[in-house]
Every structure is written in C-alpha cells, then in structure tokens.
Amino acid sequence: MKEHLGSCRQAIIDGDAEKSEELAKLTLEKGMPVLEVIDRGFVEGIREVGRLWEEGELFLPELVIGADAMKKAMAVLRPALESVEGGQDRLGHVVIGTIEGDIHDIGKTLVATMLAANGFEVTDLGADVPVAKFVETAAEKGADWIAISALLTTTMPGQKRVIERLEAKSLRGDVKVMVGGAPCSEEWASEIGADGYAGDAVAAVALVKGQTG
C-alpha cells in the first residue's frame, strides 16, 4: 500500500496522466481504500507540484500538466466516491466555486470531491464564478454552506462581497461561508466575517462537519 501511495504521488509530480489513470484503476481493482489513496497519494502529489511551482522550481506548463494528471485519476475514482456517499445520510448542502476573475480550480475540485465523499450534497459552480451566482444558487438550493476559493490576492475581495451580498439578501443567518486558497488565512476569514478558513480538502471537511447540524 505504501508503495502504491508513493507511485500515485510521483505520477502527479511527473505529470504522467497515463500513469495516474492506470494507478487509479489499480486502486479500484485491488479494492484499496479510495479516500486514503486520494489523500495520501494523489493529493500529496498535487500539493508538492503546487509547492514547487510557488518556489519557482516548476513553470506554469508543468503545473498544468500535473493538474491534468490529477484530473485523470479523479475521473476514474470519482464514481467510487459517489457510491460511498450514496450510502450515507446527507449531512448538508455546500455550494462551492472559485471566485470571479480566477480560473484556478484544482484545489476547489478536490474540496468538492472530499465533501461529497463525506456525505455532503455539493453543487460545484466551477471557476470564475460571479458573486451573485454564489448567493442565488445557495438560496435556490437551500444550501447550508458556501465555499469560496481564491488563488490570487486580486480576487480575494470577491469573497468578502459574497458575504456582503448574503447580508443584503438577509440570508447570512441561514448560510455559513468558508474561504480557502493560497493567499487566504484564518486572519482573512475573520476580517471579512467568514465562518472559517480551510487550507486543504481535509481541513475543509473537518470545518464543515464541525459546524453543521
């Protein structure tokens, strides 16, 4: 199992989409714990890719290739996650997306996948999502949470505007807000009046589970 996790991690770092897909299929064939393989294998790989990119050791094309390898693996594993969540009671509804002006969606997609696997109904709005869309969808779906990702300092203020719009629509009491993304922090979440900050998918699940119900 340890060797398999290491291979999954390395395939993402290498940007080897074919290998990632092959390892994901092997995970299912061997009946390995899917969440563990994702979190301790593939997710660790994409985190390392992100770290290397931030430190200037990788360039944007390599970051994109790593993300594509991750998406290949998740395309194979997602149905298994959905079958796991299908047997659970719904814990709540989360509307998630990357704020407008920002097209990064790797981390957001991981959070959405992990939330779904842990029993939450998830509406994933994708990337470059307008402020109004978050609020309108949350109202329409009767969501318990809005999760907003921002990977650029220039798009972070959009997270605050979502909260302000919730307040303007008298929905803030019904919908909690979680923020995340590289430039975000606990301090930023507190400053804008969010209900919490999560630095990764595991932390996001823990936060939402801890405050839902």
C-alpha positions as CSV (number, residue, x, y, z in Angstrom):
1,M,0.0,0.0,0.0
2,K,2.8,2.4,0.9
3,E,4.5,1.7,-2.4
4,H,1.2,2.4,-4.2
5,L,0.7,5.7,-2.5
6,G,4.2,6.7,-3.4
7,S,3.6,5.8,-7.0
8,C,0.4,7.8,-7.1
9,R,2.2,10.8,-5.6
10,Q,5.1,10.6,-8.1
11,A,2.8,10.2,-11.1
12,I,1.3,13.6,-10.3
13,I,4.6,15.2,-9.7
14,D,5.9,13.8,-13.0
15,G,2.7,15.0,-14.8
16,D,2.2,11.5,-16.1
17,A,-1.6,11.4,-16.9
18,E,-1.5,7.9,-18.3
19,K,0.3,6.5,-15.2
20,S,-2.1,8.4,-12.9
21,E,-5.1,6.9,-14.7
22,E,-3.5,3.4,-14.6
23,L,-2.8,3.7,-10.8
24,A,-6.4,4.9,-10.1
25,K,-7.8,1.9,-11.9
26,L,-5.5,-0.4,-10.0
27,T,-6.7,1.2,-6.8
28,L,-10.3,0.1,-7.6
29,E,-9.2,-3.3,-8.9
30,K,-7.3,-4.1,-5.7
31,G,-10.1,-2.8,-3.5
32,M,-7.8,-0.2,-1.8
33,P,-9.4,2.5,0.3
34,V,-10.2,5.2,-2.2
35,L,-10.2,8.2,0.2
36,E,-6.8,7.2,1.6
37,V,-5.3,6.8,-1.9
38,I,-6.6,10.2,-2.9
39,D,-5.5,12.0,0.2
40,R,-2.1,10.3,0.9
41,G,-1.2,9.6,-2.7
42,F,-2.6,11.8,-5.4
43,V,-3.4,14.9,-3.2
44,E,0.1,14.8,-1.7
45,G,1.5,14.8,-5.3
46,I,-0.5,17.9,-6.3
47,R,0.4,19.7,-3.1
48,E,4.1,19.1,-4.0
49,V,3.6,20.3,-7.5
50,G,2.0,23.5,-6.1
51,R,4.9,24.0,-3.7
52,L,7.5,23.5,-6.4
53,W,5.6,26.0,-8.6
54,E,5.4,28.6,-5.8
55,E,9.2,28.2,-5.2
56,G,9.9,28.7,-8.9
57,E,11.2,25.1,-9.4
58,L,8.3,24.4,-11.8
59,F,6.8,26.6,-14.6
60,L,3.2,27.1,-15.4
61,P,3.1,24.4,-18.2
62,E,4.3,21.8,-15.7
63,L,1.7,22.9,-13.1
64,V,-1.0,22.5,-15.7
65,I,0.4,19.0,-16.7
66,G,0.4,18.0,-13.1
67,A,-3.2,19.2,-12.7
68,D,-4.3,17.2,-15.8
69,A,-2.7,14.1,-14.3
70,M,-4.7,14.7,-11.2
71,K,-7.9,15.1,-13.1
72,K,-7.3,11.9,-15.0
73,A,-7.0,10.0,-11.7
74,M,-10.1,11.7,-10.2
75,A,-12.2,10.9,-13.2
76,V,-11.6,7.2,-12.5
77,L,-12.0,7.4,-8.7
78,R,-15.0,9.8,-8.5
79,P,-17.7,7.2,-9.3
80,A,-16.3,5.1,-6.4
81,L,-16.5,8.1,-4.1
82,E,-20.1,8.8,-5.2
83,S,-21.1,5.2,-4.5
84,V,-19.6,5.6,-1.0
85,E,-21.5,8.8,-0.4
86,G,-24.7,7.3,-1.8
87,G,-24.9,5.0,1.2
88,Q,-24.7,7.9,3.7
89,D,-27.3,10.3,5.1
90,R,-26.9,13.8,3.7
91,L,-25.1,16.0,6.2
92,G,-25.9,19.2,4.4
93,H,-25.6,21.1,1.1
94,V,-22.5,23.0,0.1
95,V,-22.3,25.4,-2.9
96,I,-18.7,25.7,-4.0
97,G,-16.7,27.6,-6.6
98,T,-13.7,29.7,-7.4
99,I,-14.5,33.5,-7.3
100,E,-14.8,35.6,-10.5
101,G,-11.6,36.6,-12.1
102,D,-9.9,33.4,-11.0
103,I,-9.7,30.3,-13.2
104,H,-7.9,28.0,-10.8
105,D,-10.0,25.0,-9.9
106,I,-7.7,22.2,-8.8
107,G,-7.9,22.8,-5.1
108,K,-11.6,23.7,-5.3
109,T,-12.4,20.5,-7.1
110,L,-10.5,18.4,-4.5
111,V,-12.5,20.0,-1.7
112,A,-15.8,19.4,-3.6
113,T,-14.9,15.7,-4.1
114,M,-13.9,15.2,-0.5
115,L,-17.1,16.9,0.8
116,A,-19.2,14.7,-1.5
117,A,-17.3,11.6,-0.3
118,N,-18.1,12.5,3.3
119,G,-21.8,12.7,2.9
120,F,-22.5,16.3,1.8
121,E,-24.5,17.3,-1.2
122,V,-22.3,19.5,-3.3
123,T,-23.2,22.0,-6.1
124,D,-19.9,22.8,-7.9
125,L,-20.2,26.1,-9.8
126,G,-16.7,25.8,-11.3
127,A,-14.3,28.7,-11.7
128,D,-14.6,32.4,-12.4
129,V,-18.0,32.4,-10.6
130,P,-19.7,35.8,-10.2
131,V,-20.6,36.9,-6.6
132,A,-24.3,36.9,-7.4
133,K,-24.2,33.3,-8.7
134,F,-22.9,32.0,-5.3
135,V,-25.8,33.7,-3.5
136,E,-28.5,32.9,-5.9
137,T,-27.6,29.3,-6.1
138,A,-27.3,29.0,-2.3
139,A,-30.8,30.5,-2.0
140,E,-32.2,28.2,-4.7
141,K,-30.7,25.0,-3.3
142,G,-31.3,25.9,0.4
143,A,-27.6,25.4,1.0
144,D,-26.0,25.3,4.4
145,W,-22.6,26.5,3.2
146,I,-20.9,28.5,0.5
147,A,-17.3,27.6,0.0
148,I,-15.3,30.2,-2.0
149,S,-11.8,29.6,-3.4
150,A,-9.5,32.4,-4.4
151,L,-5.9,31.7,-5.6
152,L,-5.0,35.3,-6.4
153,T,-4.7,38.3,-4.0
154,T,-6.5,40.4,-6.6
155,T,-9.6,38.1,-6.4
156,M,-9.8,37.7,-2.6
157,P,-12.1,40.8,-2.2
158,G,-14.7,38.8,-4.1
159,Q,-15.0,36.5,-1.1
160,K,-16.0,39.5,1.1
161,R,-18.5,40.6,-1.5
162,V,-20.3,37.3,-1.4
163,I,-20.7,37.7,2.4
164,E,-21.9,41.3,1.9
165,R,-24.5,40.1,-0.7
166,L,-25.7,37.4,1.6
167,E,-26.3,40.0,4.3
168,A,-28.0,42.3,1.8
169,K,-30.4,39.5,0.9
170,S,-31.0,38.6,4.6
171,L,-29.5,35.2,4.0
172,R,-26.4,35.4,6.2
173,G,-28.2,33.8,9.1
174,D,-29.0,30.7,7.0
175,V,-25.8,30.2,5.1
176,K,-22.3,29.8,6.5
177,V,-19.2,30.8,4.5
178,M,-15.9,29.0,4.2
179,V,-12.9,30.6,2.4
180,G,-9.8,29.0,1.0
181,G,-6.9,29.3,-1.4
182,A,-3.2,30.1,-1.3
183,P,-3.4,33.8,-0.2
184,C,-6.2,33.2,2.3
185,S,-5.8,32.7,6.1
186,E,-7.6,32.4,9.4
187,E,-7.0,36.2,9.8
188,W,-8.5,37.0,6.4
189,A,-11.6,34.8,7.2
190,S,-12.1,36.6,10.5
191,E,-11.6,40.0,8.9
192,I,-14.3,39.5,6.3
193,G,-16.7,37.8,8.7
194,A,-16.5,34.3,7.2
195,D,-17.3,31.3,9.4
196,G,-14.0,29.6,8.7
197,Y,-10.9,29.0,6.6
198,A,-9.5,25.7,5.3
199,G,-6.1,25.3,3.8
200,D,-6.8,21.9,2.2
201,A,-9.6,19.4,1.4
202,V,-9.2,17.5,4.7
203,A,-9.4,20.7,6.7
204,A,-12.5,21.8,4.7
205,V,-14.3,18.6,5.5
206,A,-13.4,18.9,9.2
207,L,-14.6,22.5,9.3
208,V,-17.9,21.9,7.6
209,K,-18.6,18.7,9.6
210,G,-17.8,20.5,12.9
211,Q,-20.2,23.4,12.2
212,T,-23.1,21.6,10.5
213,G,-26.1,20.4,12.4
